[in-house]
Amino acid sequence: MAEDQLDLGDDRSLLIVDDDEPFLRRLAKAMEKRGFEVEMADSVAAGKAIATARPPAYAVCDLRLEDGNGLDVVEVLREKRPDCRVVVLTGYGAIATAVAAVKIGATDYLSKPADAKDITIALLTPDDELPPPPDNPMSADRVRWEHIQRVYELCDRNVSETARRLNMHRRTLQRILAKRSPR
């Protein structure tokens, strides 16, 4: 799908819900350039308020927000506007959360870092078509790092418990956590 041939339909409203303000602003600007009419929210509460008052045709929602779970916004969107196309974003990609997002009504699920091109394709790909494979998929090292980070978060940032669950030596895990994420 060429970006200059985007068919957004008559209603080009897009709600973006993310608590990472620099990312939120960058994505909003990029989506406006693609023809969307963007509204931004930085919390579950703000996202639910906009979804209730002005249900958009499209939505991009982060899974983990400061004040709760982005899936709560997806539920309101589905209730208020069943035809809304919703993409759920998260920095902690996992099969369980992807399944939960789709069951609750998300159109697609993308792991961060996702760019405006990937998000636009996910929003506009018809339900009966598979989106094209990503141009730059995550490296195996990045996938491993994401998994370790997710387990670390699930263990409330307890290094010993995380190491036990990953069947890894605690010091090895500490060295991995001290490094920057791979690309």
N, C-alpha and C positions, 0 to 999 in steps of 0.2 A: 504494500500500500504506500504510494508515494505521498510525501507530506504536503505537496502542493495540491493534491486531489482529495483532501479530507472532506468527507461528507458527515458533518456533525448533526444534520437535521435542522428543524426549525428552532428547537429549544437547545441552546448551546450552554446552558447553565452547568457549572462545575463547582462542587464543594470539595475543598482540600482540607483535611484534618490532620495536623501533625504538630507536635510540640517542639520540634527542632526548628526554631524560627528562621535561621539562615536558609535551611533546606526548603521550608515552606515558601519563603519569598522568592527564591530562585525558581522553584517549580511553578509557582503562580505566574511569574513573568513569562516563563517558557510556554506555558499552556495558553496564556493570553495571546502570544504570538501565533499560536496554532489556530486561533479563532474561538477559543472558549471564553465564556463570561464567568470569571472566577470569583468565588467567595471563599475566604479563608477562616479557619477556626483552629485554635491552638489547644483545645481541650475537648474531652468527651461532652461536657456540659454545653459548651459553645456549639459543637457539631450537632448535638441533638436539638438545640434551640433552632438552628438554621434549617435542619432537616424537617422540623415540624412546621416552621413558619413559611419556608420557601423551598419545598422539596425539589432538588435539582434533577436534571436528566442524567448527569454523570457525577461520580464521586470517587475520590482517592482518599483512603483513610489509613493512617498508621495503626498498627495493632496495639502497640504499647504506648500509652499516654500517661502523663503525670497523674491525672485524676481517674484513671481506670483503663478499661479495655475498649479499643476501637470497634469491636464487634457490637457493642451496645449502640453505636451510631448506625451501623449497618442494619440492625434490627429496626430502628426507627425509620430509616430510609425505605426499607422493604414494606413497612406498614403504611407509610404515607404516599409512597410512589413505587409500586411494584415493578414498573418497567425501568427504574433507575439502574444504570450500569455502574457497578462498584468494583474498584480494584483495591485490595487490601495490601498494604506495604508493611514489611517488618525487617528489622535488623537481625532477628533471631528466627530464621527460616526453619520450620520443622513440619514434618508431614501431618502431625496431629493438628496443629493450628491451621494448616492449609485446608484440611478436611473440614474443620469446624467453620472456617470462613466461608467455604463454598456451600456447606449445608445451610448456613444461616442466610445465604443469598448473595454472596459476593460473586461477581462475574469472573474474576481472576485474582491471583495471589502472587505478588512479586517480592523477592528479597531485596533489601537495600544492599548496595547502592543501585537503585533503578533510575534511569534517566527519563527525561520527558518523552523521548522517542518510544522507549519500551512501554511506558505508561499509556501513551496515546494509542499504540497498537493494541494493547490489552483492552482499552476502553472501547475501541471501534471494531475489533474482530467479531464477526457474527458468531452466535452461540454454536452453530453447526460446523464451524471451521476451527482448525487448530492454528494458533498463532505461529509465525515462523520462529525458528530457533534463535536465541539471542546472538548478536554479533560478537559479544565478548562475554562468554559464560565465566562463572567463577572458577578459579583454579582449584585443583584438589587441595592445595595448602589452605586456600581461603575457606573452602567448605569445612575442612577439619577444624580450623580456627573458630568458625562460626558455631560449630557443634560444641566445642569446648566452652565457648562463651555462654551458650545457652544453658548447658548443664551447670556451669558456675553460677549463673543467675538463679536457676531453679533451686540450687543449694544455698540460696541466700548469701552468696559470695564467701562461702566457707571452703577454703582451699583443701583441708583434710577430707571433708565429705565429698567434694568434687573429685579429688584424686581417687578415693575409694570407689566411687561409682564408675569412673572411667578406667579403673584397673590400671592406674598409673602411679608412679612414685611421686610423692608430694613435691619434692624439689624440682623434678622435671616439669611438673605442672606450673610451679612458681616461675620457672624460667620462661615457659611459653606465655604465661600471662603478663610477664614484664615486657615482652617484645611488642612491637607494633603489629597491627594486622597485616597479613600478606595481601597482595593485590590479585 
